[in-house]
């Protein structure tokens, strides 16, 4: 897999992760894993981190084309 393809796939996956967490916050749904509820603030952090990583990966992909 080339570096450009890796950056594109990583950017899209991180963007999807951020989108899913944003939808979870907007819908107000609860997520429980192994009996532990995931707080909404943790999803807010995941939205910020996922969006940041998606932007960085897609920018790296764009700069690799030049």
N, C-alpha and C positions, 0 to 999 in steps of 0.2 A: 504494500500500500504506500502510495506516495505521500509526501508531507502535506501537499495541498488537499488530497482526499481525506487524510486524517483530520486536518483542521476543519474541513467542511463537516464531516460526520460528527466530530466533537462539538462544534458550534451548534449544529442542529439538535443534538441530544441534550445539551445543556439548556438550549432555548425551550425545548419541549418540557424539560424538568421544571423550569421556571414558570412556564405557562400552566402546567398541571397544579403546581402549588398556588399560583394566583387564583385559579378557578376554585380550588379548595377553600381559600380564604373568602372569596366572593360568595360562594354557596353556603359557607358556614358549616360545612360538613365536618364530622369528627373522624379521625383516623386512629385506630387502635391496633398496635402490633404487640403480640405476645403479652396481652393484658395491660400494656402501658399506652395511655392516650398520648398522642403527639399534640403538643400545644400549638395554638395558632401562631404564636410569636416564632416558633421554630420554622414554620412554613414561610413566614415573612423573611427570615434570614435566608432560607433556601431560595426564595424568589430573587433576592438581591445577589446572592452568590452565583446562582445559575445564570442570571441575566449578565452579570459581569463576565463570567467565564465564556458565555456564548459570544458576547461582543468581542472579547479578546481573540478568541479562536477564529471568528469570521474576519476580523481585521488582519490577523496573520495570514489567513487564506488569501485575502485580497492583495496583501503585499507580496506574497509568494508568486503571484502572477506577473508582477512587474519585472 
